[in-house]
Amino acid sequence: MGNVTFNKVSKRYETNKSYALKDFNLQVEDGELIVVVGPSGSGKSTLLELICGFETLTSGDILIDGQSIQDKHPKDRDVAMVFQNYALLPHLTVYDNIAFGMKIRKESKKVIEEKVTWAAKLLELESYLKVKPKKLSGGQRQRVALARAMVRKPKLFLMDEPLSNLDAKLRDNMSQEIKKLHEALHATMLYVTHDQIEAMTMADRIVILNQGEIQQVGSPSEIYQEPKNLFVAQFIGRPSISLFTCKGTKRGILLEEEIEIITKKQVLEEDRNYLLGLRSEHIQIVTEGEVHLEAVLQKVDYLGGESLLYLQYKNCSFTAKAYGDVAYKKGDTVKIRLDLEKAHYFDQETKENIRRNGT
Ligand code: ADP
């Protein structure tokens, strides 16, 4: 078992005026892989440090399997942490690095051997057990760190940006390996990253943090398709969501102060300012049918199966996605249709998404 309850967890460091983490509420189910994502300084490491016991809570409570961990010594909390810098002991072999904690806990030689063999097999480290860490690649070192965490069979794995030191290709492989490992171990994992792609590809559920506060909790598709506010919409998804200024009118919406689009029913409060957000796949270049605006093509990124088209309308830059070959070139004026069914409307004042589906 390894379910975790965060009950209004807050942390304010004595030297700071503002909270590093504020009213953090979350129920993590046994066996879930939760990815906590947010920009630098949003409170991700603070969250992990509170769980480990490296820091104390200002208020609230954290429970593992229904039991508060606040009064427990860090070593008795039954959590294992994997860091960005693998923290391996350079003078010990891979075997001894994995076995280190068990030796300190004075587990029997037989048990240690069984566990090291089990972890090394799962992480494909069997042929490296006798070598020292300096002979290994970054990815292999991180696998040793994972194996060392695994042999403790903790209730909860905490991972703090474990892949940030690896190059792009290795990161991709390792993130898939961690996901596989998670499935094989049925372990509860809390994985922290600033990388939204890692979050999207790995998570059962994503928690988005900004300035110490949860912005949204949801599955990757919920977060992408139904962002609760402007921050979430802009943080998740590449290319970034395109934004147009707009205002409510009697008959529909006024886009970029100029283009009135009549909608079937009134979506926006009249004369109130909003930002209309659309993902690139919901903006199309068209040659016929309904056209909402004409824009100038600034740049085309050819990605193979699809292309990204960077467009400009007056002061507004936005991005469209096209599939297959693109017949347009830089400087061309093209006709644009917006798929308003998929539009998000963010209130200019509150930044909340006022409706999560379109017109
Ligand atoms: P993240 O991991 O998302 O980058 P952190 O949890 O490290 O964010 O930091 C959250 C906020 O708490 C930041 O404003 C940071 O400056 C502050 N902070 C973190 N650790 C300490 C500390 N030991 N003392 C004082 N302030 C801290």
Boltz pocket constraint, residues with backbone or C-beta under 6 A from the ligand:
constraints:
  - pocket:
      binder: B
      contacts: [[A, 13], [A, 14], [A, 15], [A, 16], [A, 19], [A, 20], [A, 38], [A, 39], [A, 40], [A, 41], [A, 42], [A, 43], [A, 44], [A, 45], [A, 46], [A, 47]]
      max_distance: 6.0
